[in-house]
């Protein structure tokens, strides 16, 4: 497994962030696992990432990712998740643009996640090598520490050797590949994820990738998140935090209530030493205050 107490790549995140905060930034209020500039209290709090979409998809497309990375910094977040589908133009995904964005995010003292809607496996169960290659290149240009794809149509074979070969190509980037449980049947099935990690272990590549465990997305598949957590916790490197309201086609992501015992139980079942991402919408009438509130709360939950 890759965690315990922190994954190797995650220690790099903490070290790099610590050096940056010590050298570049003025002291800020304690939040998200920092007991002061550059100091991480790993036993007491967890790094919190704000997913760009939490600020509103139209707002991100209009204002650009950097504007909302700055808002994440003000809120006390440790990281910021860039969403490829929220680029205003395909030119935003060019290497030079990604590099500039990544450098600007790093200058804020944040580390980054690069999320793409692309899937790791095609609908017939084959590894989508081209999609993986592109995602790795774009995440490397950004300087991301995680690159997140959808699982897609995994069936039986994980193609662990081929994935490992591609990861070797970008090994200097200190990049961790994760796949996320989606809302659709393809790529959102609990059986697919247990099958994936069984296949990777069988093929001898158990640690070639990890999982982004999206707590709220299980609702679209009628799976209890606590049950999924019990089966998948050992593979989780990153947690997307949200609950849902409504039913069926009228189901929407929402912020967990402070007294939500089910949500708390899921967090308890999952590793505490991995980052937690806010992926529910903030109140647009008080975005800065709302973001700061949830960063502090989720870091301690």
C-alpha positions as CSV (number, residue, x, y, z in Angstrom):
1,X,0.0,0.0,0.0
2,X,1.1,3.5,-0.5
3,X,0.1,5.2,2.7
4,X,1.3,4.9,6.2
5,X,1.5,7.4,7.8
6,X,1.8,9.3,4.5
7,X,2.4,8.1,0.9
8,X,5.9,8.8,-0.3
9,X,4.7,11.2,-2.9
10,X,2.6,12.9,-0.2
11,X,5.6,13.5,2.0
12,X,7.1,15.3,-0.9
13,X,4.0,17.5,-1.1
14,X,4.3,18.3,2.6
15,X,8.1,19.0,2.4
16,X,7.8,21.2,-0.6
17,X,4.9,23.1,0.8
18,X,6.7,23.6,4.1
19,X,9.8,25.0,2.5
20,X,7.7,27.4,0.4
21,X,5.6,28.6,3.3
22,X,8.7,29.2,5.4
23,X,10.5,31.2,2.7
24,X,7.8,33.0,1.0
25,X,4.6,33.6,3.0
26,X,3.5,35.6,5.9
27,X,2.0,33.7,8.8
28,X,-1.6,32.7,8.3
29,X,-4.3,31.4,10.6
30,X,-3.9,27.7,11.5
31,X,-5.9,25.5,9.2
32,X,-5.7,22.3,7.2
33,X,-3.0,20.5,9.1
34,X,-0.6,23.5,9.5
35,X,0.2,24.5,13.0
36,X,2.2,27.5,11.7
37,X,3.9,28.4,8.4
38,X,5.5,25.3,7.0
39,X,4.6,23.0,10.0
40,X,2.3,20.0,9.6
41,X,0.5,18.4,12.5
42,X,-0.2,15.1,10.7
43,X,-1.8,13.5,13.8
44,X,-4.4,16.2,14.3
45,X,-5.5,17.6,11.0
46,X,-5.7,16.6,7.3
47,X,-4.7,18.6,4.2
48,X,-7.8,19.9,2.5
49,X,-8.1,20.5,-1.3
50,X,-10.7,22.7,-2.9
51,X,-12.0,21.3,-6.2
52,X,-12.4,24.1,-8.7
53,X,-16.0,23.2,-9.4
54,X,-17.0,24.1,-5.8
55,X,-16.8,27.7,-6.8
56,X,-19.3,27.1,-9.7
57,X,-18.5,25.8,-13.2
58,X,-19.5,28.9,-15.0
59,X,-17.5,31.0,-12.6
60,X,-14.3,29.0,-13.2
61,X,-14.8,29.0,-17.0
62,X,-15.3,32.8,-16.9
63,X,-12.7,33.8,-14.3
64,X,-10.1,31.1,-14.9
65,X,-8.6,28.6,-12.5
66,X,-6.0,31.0,-11.0
67,X,-8.7,33.3,-9.6
68,X,-10.2,30.4,-7.7
69,X,-6.8,29.1,-6.6
70,X,-6.3,32.4,-5.0
71,X,-9.6,32.1,-3.2
72,X,-8.6,28.6,-2.0
73,X,-5.4,30.1,-0.6
74,X,-7.4,32.7,1.3
75,X,-9.6,30.0,2.7
76,X,-6.6,28.2,4.1
77,X,-6.6,25.2,1.8
78,X,-3.5,23.1,1.2
79,X,-4.2,22.2,-2.4
80,X,-6.3,23.1,-5.4
81,X,-7.8,20.7,-8.0
82,X,-7.7,21.9,-11.6
83,X,-10.5,20.5,-13.7
84,X,-9.7,20.1,-17.4
85,X,-13.4,20.2,-18.4
86,X,-13.6,23.7,-16.9
87,X,-11.0,25.3,-19.2
88,X,-12.5,28.1,-21.2
89,X,-10.6,27.0,-24.3
90,X,-8.7,24.0,-25.4
91,X,-5.6,26.2,-25.7
92,X,-5.6,26.3,-21.9
93,X,-4.4,22.7,-22.0
94,X,-1.3,23.5,-23.9
95,X,1.9,22.7,-22.0
96,X,3.0,26.4,-21.7
97,X,-0.3,27.4,-20.3
98,X,-0.4,24.5,-17.9
99,X,3.1,25.2,-16.7
100,X,2.3,28.9,-16.1
101,X,-0.9,28.0,-14.2
102,X,1.0,25.4,-12.1
103,X,3.8,27.8,-11.3
104,X,1.2,30.5,-10.2
105,X,-0.6,27.9,-8.0
106,X,2.7,26.9,-6.4
107,X,3.6,30.5,-5.7
108,X,0.4,30.7,-3.7
109,X,1.8,27.9,-1.5
110,X,-0.7,25.3,-2.8
111,X,0.0,22.0,-4.4
112,X,-2.3,20.8,-7.2
113,X,-4.4,18.0,-8.5
114,X,-5.1,17.6,-12.2
115,X,-8.5,16.1,-13.0
116,X,-9.5,15.0,-16.5
117,X,-12.9,13.5,-17.5
118,X,-11.0,11.0,-19.6
119,X,-11.3,7.3,-18.7
120,X,-8.4,4.9,-18.0
121,X,-10.2,2.0,-19.8
122,X,-12.3,2.0,-22.9
123,X,-15.8,0.7,-23.0
124,X,-14.6,-2.8,-24.2
125,X,-12.2,-3.1,-21.2
126,X,-9.0,-2.1,-22.9
127,X,-6.4,0.3,-21.5
128,X,-6.8,3.6,-23.1
129,X,-3.1,4.2,-23.5
130,X,-3.5,7.5,-25.5
131,X,-5.8,9.0,-22.8
132,X,-3.4,8.0,-20.1
133,X,-0.4,9.4,-22.0
134,X,-2.1,12.7,-22.5
135,X,-3.3,13.0,-18.9
136,X,0.2,12.3,-17.6
137,X,1.8,14.8,-19.9
138,X,-0.7,17.5,-19.0
139,X,-0.5,16.8,-15.3
140,X,3.3,16.9,-15.5
141,X,3.2,20.3,-17.3
142,X,1.0,21.6,-14.5
143,X,3.3,20.2,-11.8
144,X,0.5,18.3,-10.2
145,X,1.0,15.8,-7.5
146,X,-2.1,13.8,-8.4
147,X,-3.5,13.0,-11.8
148,X,-7.1,11.8,-11.7
149,X,-9.0,9.9,-14.3
150,X,-12.4,8.2,-14.5
151,X,-12.2,4.4,-14.4
152,X,-14.2,3.8,-17.5
153,X,-15.0,0.3,-18.8
154,X,-12.6,-1.9,-16.8
155,X,-13.7,-5.5,-17.1
156,X,-11.0,-8.1,-16.1
157,X,-7.5,-7.2,-17.2
158,X,-5.8,-4.2,-15.5
159,X,-2.8,-3.9,-17.9
160,X,-0.6,-3.1,-14.9
161,X,2.6,-3.5,-16.8
162,X,1.6,-1.0,-19.4
163,X,0.5,1.5,-16.8
164,X,3.7,1.1,-14.9
165,X,5.7,1.7,-18.1
166,X,3.9,5.0,-18.7
167,X,4.4,6.0,-15.0
168,X,8.1,5.3,-15.4
169,X,8.2,7.8,-18.2
170,X,7.1,10.6,-15.8
171,X,8.8,9.3,-12.7
172,X,10.7,12.5,-12.1
173,X,7.4,14.4,-11.8
174,X,6.6,12.7,-8.5
175,X,3.1,12.1,-9.8
176,X,0.5,9.8,-8.4
177,X,-2.2,8.2,-10.6
178,X,-5.7,7.8,-9.2
179,X,-9.0,6.7,-10.6
180,X,-12.3,8.0,-9.3
181,X,-15.6,6.2,-8.8
182,X,-18.0,8.0,-11.1
183,X,-21.8,8.4,-11.2
184,X,-22.5,6.2,-14.2
185,X,-22.7,2.4,-14.2
186,X,-19.6,2.3,-16.3
187,X,-16.8,3.5,-14.0
188,X,-19.0,3.7,-10.9
189,X,-19.6,0.1,-10.1
190,X,-18.2,-1.2,-6.8
191,X,-17.5,-4.6,-8.4
192,X,-15.3,-2.8,-11.0
193,X,-13.2,-1.2,-8.3
194,X,-12.7,-4.4,-6.3
195,X,-12.0,-6.2,-9.5
196,X,-9.4,-3.6,-10.6
197,X,-7.4,-3.8,-7.4
198,X,-7.6,-7.6,-7.4
199,X,-6.4,-7.7,-11.0
200,X,-3.5,-5.3,-10.3
201,X,-2.4,-7.5,-7.4
202,X,-2.7,-10.6,-9.5
203,X,-0.6,-9.0,-12.2
204,X,2.1,-7.9,-9.7
205,X,1.4,-4.1,-9.9
206,X,-0.7,-3.5,-6.8
207,X,0.8,0.0,-6.2
208,X,0.8,1.4,-9.7
209,X,-2.2,3.5,-9.0
210,X,-4.6,4.4,-6.2
211,X,-8.2,5.6,-5.8
212,X,-10.0,8.8,-5.4
213,X,-12.9,7.8,-3.2
214,X,-15.9,10.0,-4.0
215,X,-18.2,9.7,-1.0
216,X,-21.2,11.3,-2.7
217,X,-21.0,9.5,-6.1
218,X,-21.9,6.2,-4.6
219,X,-25.5,7.5,-4.2
220,X,-25.9,7.4,-8.0
221,X,-25.1,3.7,-8.0
222,X,-27.3,2.9,-4.9
223,X,-24.2,1.8,-3.0
224,X,-23.7,2.6,0.7
225,X,-20.5,4.6,1.0
226,X,-19.6,2.9,4.2
227,X,-19.8,-0.5,2.6
228,X,-17.6,0.7,-0.3
229,X,-15.1,2.2,2.2
230,X,-14.8,-1.1,4.0
231,X,-13.8,-2.8,0.8
232,X,-11.6,-0.1,-0.8
233,X,-10.0,1.9,2.0
234,X,-6.6,0.2,1.6
235,X,-6.4,1.7,-1.9
236,X,-7.6,5.2,-1.2
237,X,-5.1,8.1,-1.8
238,X,-7.5,11.0,-2.0
239,X,-11.1,11.6,-0.9
240,X,-13.8,13.7,-2.6
241,X,-16.1,14.9,0.1
242,X,-19.7,15.6,-0.6
243,X,-23.2,14.2,0.1
244,X,-26.3,14.4,-2.1
245,X,-29.8,15.8,-1.9
246,X,-32.7,14.7,-4.1
247,X,-33.3,11.5,-6.0
248,X,-32.7,10.1,-9.5
249,X,-32.2,12.7,-12.1
250,X,-32.9,15.4,-9.5
251,X,-30.0,14.3,-7.3
252,X,-27.4,17.0,-6.6
253,X,-24.1,17.3,-4.6
254,X,-24.4,19.0,-1.3
255,X,-22.3,19.9,1.7
256,X,-22.3,17.4,4.6
257,X,-24.1,18.5,7.7
258,X,-21.9,18.9,10.7
259,X,-24.0,16.2,12.5
260,X,-24.1,13.8,9.6
261,X,-23.2,10.5,11.4
262,X,-23.1,8.5,8.2
263,X,-20.6,10.9,6.6
264,X,-18.5,10.9,9.8
265,X,-18.5,7.1,9.8
266,X,-17.2,6.9,6.2
267,X,-14.4,9.3,7.0
268,X,-13.6,7.1,10.0
269,X,-13.4,4.0,7.8
270,X,-11.1,5.7,5.2
271,X,-7.4,6.5,5.8
272,X,-6.9,9.7,7.8
273,X,-3.5,10.4,6.3
274,X,-4.7,11.3,2.8
275,X,-6.0,14.6,1.5
276,X,-9.7,15.5,1.5
277,X,-11.2,17.4,-1.4
278,X,-14.2,19.8,-1.1
279,X,-16.4,19.0,-4.1
280,X,-19.8,20.5,-3.1
281,X,-20.9,24.0,-4.1
282,X,-20.2,26.9,-1.9
283,X,-22.8,29.6,-1.1
284,X,-22.2,32.1,-3.9
285,X,-23.4,35.0,-1.6
286,X,-20.5,34.4,0.8
287,X,-18.0,32.3,-1.1
288,X,-14.9,33.3,0.9
289,X,-16.5,32.8,4.3
290,X,-18.1,29.5,3.2
291,X,-14.9,28.1,1.8
292,X,-12.9,29.0,4.9
293,X,-15.5,27.5,7.2
294,X,-15.5,24.1,5.3
295,X,-11.7,24.0,4.9
296,X,-11.3,24.3,8.7
297,X,-14.2,21.9,9.5
298,X,-13.2,19.2,7.0
299,X,-9.5,19.3,8.1
300,X,-10.6,18.4,11.7
301,X,-13.6,16.1,10.9
